[in-house]
Each structure stands twice: as structure tokens, then as C-alpha cells.
Amino acid sequence: MQPHAQFSGQGGRALAARDFTPALPILGLYDLVVRLAAREGVWRGAALARLEPGNDDVIVDAGCGTGSFLARIGQAAPRATLIGVDPDERILARASSKLGRAGVAARLERRYLSELDGLLGRGTATKVTSSLVLHQVPLVEKRAGLAAFYSLLAPGGTVVVADYGKQRTATMRTLFKLVQYVDGFADTQPNADGILPELLRGAGFVHVEETDVFDTATGSISIYRGTKPASRTSAGVTSRAPEGALS
């Protein structure tokens, strides 16, 4: 089965480049920059381990970009149902090509984070993941996106977010300013202040924890994991910040 892309904006809003922070103008540089400057191989490996993909899973990668993480997920769980979502049509075209070369089948959709509710039936996905997306959208979109993740997930489902998180040292705060100049200070500062665990809990997730932190040349990237309660009586929310950045 070959991967295919469905570039649609079915959430009701016309998609325009001005409504989101696009990737680098020269797409050929995007993967290289992320790989070299953001230590992509290290933190993506950790995110994959936290996601624990299985062949019976229905996994949504929200803000899938060029499909790098989808390819890893598909290779780890070849029979899993994979869905990638991104608002940038150019990025999705590149993702389709990359997944084809990797032999990974995935459905690709053109949508915003907040438009994920119409992607599948509510409570259908077993896992939702997102990488380097939430830091570059406004706070209202961060909340709407996480609410949509929660809605998509079946009870007991897992969310794994890999993104710029709390910048704990002066060095990391200084390096992160490069990202802030590119993606905007207003949208990125809440991440640097450590807001993501709070937003995950606010969306309804429990057992929220920051599992890993990686120092990079563009600031520290954290892995966050949470669970949609299996029932209304599910209890216990934990938050564990690492004592120090992992290298």
C-alpha cells in the first residue's frame, strides 16, 4: 500500500500561509536545519520510545511537517494506521514523497490543530503526537489544539508532545531567542516559561509528565506525555521535571 496525501481544509476555514508560521522558504533546508541545530535524531528517538507505537494503534501526528516522525512510527509499527496533519500544502507534498521512499503508508490531511475534531470520529485515535508545533502558535491555538487531541483520543489513549519547553538555564534561554526571532516572541514565550504541562492538564489529560529534556543549539526540547482518563473516576496527575537536561 502506497502512502497518499489528501490536501483538504475541511475544518471550515480557508487555509492561508499568513494564518500559520510556515517552514523555511527553501524546504530543502528544513530537514537539515532541524537535524543539525535541534539534534533531531536524539529527541525523536526518545519521543518514539514514549509513544510506544503498536500495530493495532491509530496514531495521529498533528503538525507532521515533512513526515520525519511518521516515517519512524511506520517503520516501528508497520501495520499501525497513521494520519499526518499539517496546514502547509508544500510540506505535505514533501511528506508524501518521504513516506513513499520509506515504504510507509499514511493518510495526509491539510488542517489546523484546532480543526482535528472532524478528522476522525471522537475517541477514535489511540495515540496523538506533535513535534515542534505548539511553540509557534498563539496561546489560544495551543489550547484549542490540545483540546482537539483530547477529543480525538479514545479513553486511556496517550498524547506525546516533543517541543521547546521550559528554558531552565541562561544558555538555553539565550539560544532559544533565535527561535523566538523567527517564530515570534508572543507565541514562543509561554513555552519558554514552562506552560505546556499546565495546558495539557487544562485539556483534561492526567498523569502528565515531562519525561526528557535535551539541550540543543536552539534551546532545550522537552518530551511531554499524558493520558486521557480511562473513566471519570480515573485519578492522579503527576508532573516530574528532570533534575537536569539530558545530553
C-alpha positions as CSV (number, residue, x, y, z in Angstrom):
1,M,0.0,0.0,0.0
2,Q,1.4,3.3,-1.0
3,P,1.0,6.5,1.1
4,H,-1.2,9.1,-0.2
5,A,-1.9,12.7,0.6
6,Q,-5.3,14.4,0.8
7,F,-4.7,18.1,0.9
8,S,-8.0,19.3,2.4
9,G,-9.1,22.0,4.8
10,Q,-12.4,20.5,5.9
11,G,-12.5,22.3,9.2
12,G,-14.3,25.3,7.7
13,R,-11.5,27.9,7.4
14,A,-9.7,28.8,4.2
15,L,-6.0,27.9,4.8
16,A,-3.6,30.6,4.0
17,A,0.1,30.9,4.7
18,R,-0.4,34.1,6.8
19,D,-2.5,32.1,9.3
20,F,0.4,30.0,10.4
21,T,4.2,30.1,10.7
22,P,5.4,28.3,7.6
23,A,8.5,26.2,7.3
24,L,11.7,27.7,5.9
25,P,11.1,29.2,2.4
26,I,13.6,26.7,1.0
27,L,12.1,23.4,2.0
28,G,15.2,21.5,1.1
29,L,16.9,23.2,4.1
30,Y,14.2,22.4,6.6
31,D,15.2,18.9,7.5
32,L,18.9,19.7,7.5
33,V,18.4,22.6,10.0
34,V,16.3,20.5,12.3
35,R,18.6,17.6,12.1
36,L,21.8,19.6,12.8
37,A,20.7,22.5,15.0
38,A,18.0,20.8,17.0
39,R,19.5,17.3,17.5
40,E,16.6,15.7,15.8
41,G,17.8,12.1,15.9
42,V,18.2,12.2,19.7
43,W,14.8,13.7,20.8
44,R,12.8,11.9,18.1
45,G,14.2,8.6,19.3
46,A,13.1,9.5,22.8
47,A,9.6,10.6,21.6
48,L,9.2,7.3,19.7
49,A,10.1,5.4,22.9
50,R,7.5,7.3,24.9
51,L,4.8,6.9,22.2
52,E,5.3,3.1,22.1
53,P,3.6,2.6,18.7
54,G,2.0,-0.8,18.1
55,N,0.5,-2.4,15.0
56,D,-3.1,-2.1,16.4
57,D,-2.7,1.7,17.0
58,V,-4.5,4.5,15.3
59,I,-1.9,7.3,15.5
60,V,-2.3,11.0,14.5
61,D,0.7,13.2,14.0
62,A,-0.6,16.7,14.4
63,G,1.7,19.1,12.6
64,C,3.5,16.3,10.8
65,G,5.8,18.6,8.8
66,T,7.9,16.7,6.3
67,G,6.9,13.3,7.7
68,S,10.1,12.5,9.6
69,F,8.4,11.2,12.7
70,L,5.6,9.5,10.7
71,A,8.3,7.5,8.9
72,R,9.9,6.4,12.1
73,I,6.5,5.4,13.6
74,G,5.6,3.5,10.5
75,Q,8.9,1.6,10.5
76,A,8.4,0.7,14.1
77,A,4.8,-0.4,13.7
78,P,4.2,-1.3,10.0
79,R,0.5,-2.2,10.4
80,A,-0.5,0.8,12.5
81,T,-3.0,3.3,11.0
82,L,-1.1,6.6,10.5
83,I,-2.6,10.0,9.9
84,G,-0.5,13.1,9.4
85,V,-1.9,16.6,9.6
86,D,-0.3,20.0,8.6
87,P,-1.7,23.3,7.3
88,D,1.1,23.7,4.8
89,E,0.5,22.1,1.4
90,R,4.1,22.3,0.4
91,I,5.2,20.4,3.5
92,L,2.6,17.7,2.9
93,A,3.8,17.2,-0.6
94,R,7.3,16.7,0.7
95,A,6.0,14.4,3.4
96,S,4.2,12.2,0.9
97,S,7.4,11.8,-1.1
98,K,9.4,11.0,2.0
99,L,6.9,8.4,3.3
100,G,6.8,6.8,-0.2
101,R,10.6,6.4,-0.2
102,A,10.5,4.9,3.3
103,G,7.7,2.5,2.3
104,V,5.4,3.8,5.0
105,A,1.6,4.2,4.3
106,A,-0.1,7.2,5.8
107,R,-3.1,9.4,5.2
108,L,-2.2,13.1,5.0
109,E,-4.6,15.9,5.7
110,R,-4.3,19.7,5.4
111,R,-5.8,21.1,8.6
112,Y,-5.0,23.3,11.5
113,L,-4.6,21.8,15.0
114,S,-8.0,23.2,16.1
115,E,-9.7,21.5,13.2
116,L,-8.8,18.0,14.1
117,D,-12.2,17.2,15.6
118,G,-13.6,16.4,12.1
119,L,-10.6,14.2,11.2
120,L,-11.9,11.0,12.8
121,G,-14.8,10.1,15.0
122,R,-14.3,11.3,18.5
123,G,-12.5,8.9,20.7
124,T,-11.1,7.0,17.7
125,A,-7.3,7.5,17.9
126,T,-5.3,5.5,20.4
127,K,-2.3,7.9,20.3
128,V,-1.7,11.5,19.2
129,T,1.7,13.1,18.9
130,S,3.0,16.5,17.9
131,S,6.6,17.8,17.3
132,L,7.9,21.4,17.2
133,V,4.4,22.8,16.6
134,L,2.8,24.2,19.7
135,H,5.7,26.7,20.4
136,Q,4.9,28.6,17.2
137,V,1.1,29.1,17.5
138,P,-0.8,31.6,19.7
139,L,-1.9,30.6,23.2
140,V,-5.5,30.2,22.1
141,E,-4.4,27.8,19.3
142,K,-2.3,25.8,21.7
143,R,-5.3,25.3,24.0
144,A,-7.6,24.5,21.0
145,G,-5.1,22.1,19.6
146,L,-4.7,20.2,22.9
147,A,-8.5,20.1,23.3
148,A,-8.7,18.6,19.9
149,F,-6.1,16.0,20.8
150,Y,-8.1,15.1,23.8
151,S,-11.3,14.8,21.7
152,L,-9.6,12.5,19.2
153,L,-8.2,10.1,21.7
154,A,-10.1,7.1,23.0
155,P,-10.3,6.7,26.8
156,G,-6.9,5.6,28.0
157,G,-5.2,7.0,24.9
158,T,-1.8,8.6,25.0
159,V,-0.5,12.0,23.9
160,V,3.2,12.7,23.3
161,V,4.4,16.2,22.6
162,A,8.0,17.0,21.7
163,D,8.6,20.7,21.7
164,Y,10.6,23.6,23.1
165,G,9.6,23.6,26.8
166,K,10.9,25.4,29.8
167,Q,14.2,27.0,29.2
168,R,15.9,26.4,32.5
169,T,19.3,27.9,32.1
170,A,20.7,31.3,30.9
171,T,22.4,29.5,28.0
172,M,19.3,27.8,26.8
173,R,17.2,31.0,27.1
174,T,19.8,32.8,25.0
175,L,19.9,30.1,22.3
176,F,16.1,29.9,22.2
177,K,16.0,33.6,21.3
178,L,16.9,32.6,17.7
179,V,13.7,30.5,17.5
180,Q,11.8,33.4,19.0
181,Y,13.1,35.9,16.4
182,V,11.9,33.5,13.7
183,D,8.6,32.3,15.2
184,G,7.7,35.4,17.3
185,F,8.2,36.2,20.9
186,A,4.5,36.4,21.9
187,D,3.8,32.8,20.7
188,T,7.0,31.2,21.9
189,Q,7.4,32.8,25.3
190,P,4.7,30.7,27.1
191,N,6.7,27.6,26.1
192,A,9.9,29.0,27.4
193,D,8.1,29.8,30.7
194,G,7.1,26.1,31.0
195,I,3.4,26.3,30.3
196,L,2.9,23.0,28.4
197,P,2.3,20.7,31.4
198,E,-0.3,23.2,32.6
199,L,-2.0,23.3,29.2
200,L,-2.1,19.5,29.0
201,R,-3.8,19.2,32.4
202,G,-6.2,22.0,31.4
203,A,-7.2,20.0,28.3
204,G,-8.1,17.1,30.6
205,F,-5.0,14.9,30.5
206,V,-3.9,13.1,33.6
207,H,-0.5,11.6,34.6
208,V,1.1,14.5,32.8
209,E,4.9,14.4,33.0
210,E,7.9,15.9,31.3
211,T,9.9,12.7,30.6
212,D,13.0,14.0,28.9
213,V,14.9,17.3,28.3
214,F,17.5,17.7,25.6
215,D,19.9,20.7,25.2
216,T,20.2,21.9,21.6
217,A,21.8,24.7,19.7
218,T,18.3,26.4,19.5
219,G,17.3,25.9,23.1
220,S,16.1,22.9,25.1
221,I,13.5,20.5,23.7
222,S,11.3,18.5,26.1
223,I,9.2,15.4,25.7
224,Y,5.8,15.5,27.4
225,R,3.4,12.6,27.9
226,G,-0.1,12.4,29.2
227,T,-3.1,10.1,29.2
228,K,-6.8,10.6,28.6
229,P,-8.6,9.2,31.6
230,A,-10.0,5.7,31.1
231,S,-13.0,6.6,33.1
232,R,-14.4,9.6,35.0
233,T,-13.1,8.1,38.2
234,S,-9.5,7.9,37.0
235,A,-7.4,10.0,39.3
236,G,-3.8,11.0,39.9
237,V,-2.0,13.7,38.0
238,T,1.8,13.7,38.2
239,S,4.3,16.1,36.9
240,R,8.0,15.3,37.0
241,A,10.6,17.7,35.8
242,P,14.0,16.3,35.2
243,E,16.7,17.4,37.6
244,G,18.9,18.4,34.7
245,A,18.9,18.4,30.9
246,L,19.8,15.2,29.3
247,S,22.5,15.1,26.7
